[in-house]
Amino acid sequence: MSLAFFGLTPEAAPLVRQNLFNQIHEIVFHGQGGYTWTDVYEMPIWLRRYTFRKLQDYYKEKNEDSEKQQAEIKRQTSKHS
């Protein structure tokens, strides 16, 4: 039986690492050149999480706006048909 320092067990470590690298990738990719991999990797955790959430919110809102526009276009084209 191994002791877990701050709750991170050898079984959970790969998942935590994968989540970290996924988050870094998403920030670098969707940040559109505003961040390098090293910048994000070296960010304080609180700032990386904040940045990730802000990007999520931005793209979610952008997607919702796009869906609204598409629905409006469909409504207008079906009205004129």
C-alpha positions as CSV (number, residue, x, y, z in Angstrom):
1,M,0.0,0.0,0.0
2,S,1.4,3.4,-1.0
3,L,0.6,6.6,0.6
4,A,-0.8,9.4,-1.6
5,F,0.7,12.8,-1.1
6,F,-2.2,15.3,-1.4
7,G,-4.4,12.6,-2.8
8,L,-2.5,12.0,-6.0
9,T,-2.2,8.2,-6.4
10,P,-0.1,6.4,-9.0
11,E,-3.4,5.2,-10.5
12,A,-4.7,8.8,-10.9
13,A,-1.5,10.4,-12.0
14,P,-1.8,9.5,-15.7
15,L,-5.3,10.9,-15.9
16,V,-4.2,14.1,-14.2
17,R,-1.3,14.4,-16.6
18,Q,-3.6,13.8,-19.6
19,N,-6.0,16.5,-18.4
20,L,-3.2,18.9,-17.9
21,F,-1.8,18.4,-21.4
22,N,-5.3,18.6,-22.9
23,Q,-5.9,21.9,-21.1
24,I,-2.6,23.2,-22.4
25,H,-3.3,22.1,-25.9
26,E,-6.8,23.8,-25.9
27,I,-5.4,27.1,-24.6
28,V,-2.5,27.1,-27.1
29,F,-4.7,26.0,-30.1
30,H,-7.8,28.1,-29.4
31,G,-5.8,31.1,-28.1
32,Q,-5.0,31.7,-31.8
33,G,-1.3,32.3,-31.4
34,G,-1.6,34.3,-28.1
35,Y,0.1,31.6,-26.0
36,T,3.0,29.3,-26.4
37,W,3.1,25.8,-24.9
38,T,5.8,26.9,-22.5
39,D,3.9,30.0,-21.4
40,V,0.8,27.9,-20.6
41,Y,2.8,25.1,-19.0
42,E,4.6,27.6,-16.7
43,M,1.4,29.6,-15.8
44,P,0.2,29.4,-12.2
45,I,-2.6,26.9,-12.0
46,W,-5.2,29.5,-11.0
47,L,-4.3,31.6,-14.1
48,R,-4.3,28.6,-16.5
49,R,-7.7,27.5,-15.2
50,Y,-9.1,31.0,-15.5
51,T,-7.7,31.3,-19.1
52,F,-9.2,27.9,-20.0
53,R,-12.6,28.9,-18.6
54,K,-12.6,32.2,-20.4
55,L,-11.8,30.5,-23.7
56,Q,-14.5,28.0,-23.1
57,D,-17.0,30.7,-22.4
58,Y,-16.0,32.7,-25.5
59,Y,-16.3,29.7,-27.9
60,K,-19.5,28.6,-26.3
61,E,-21.1,32.0,-26.8
62,K,-19.7,32.2,-30.3
63,N,-21.2,28.8,-31.1
64,E,-24.6,29.8,-29.6
65,D,-24.6,33.0,-31.7
66,S,-23.8,31.1,-34.8
67,E,-26.6,28.6,-34.1
68,K,-29.0,31.5,-33.6
69,Q,-28.0,33.1,-36.9
70,Q,-28.4,29.7,-38.8
71,A,-31.9,29.2,-37.2
72,E,-32.8,32.8,-38.3
73,I,-31.6,32.1,-41.8
74,K,-33.6,28.9,-42.0
75,R,-36.7,30.6,-40.7
76,Q,-36.4,33.4,-43.2
77,T,-35.8,31.0,-46.2
78,S,-38.7,28.8,-45.2
79,K,-40.9,31.8,-44.9
80,H,-40.1,32.9,-48.5
81,S,-40.5,29.4,-50.0
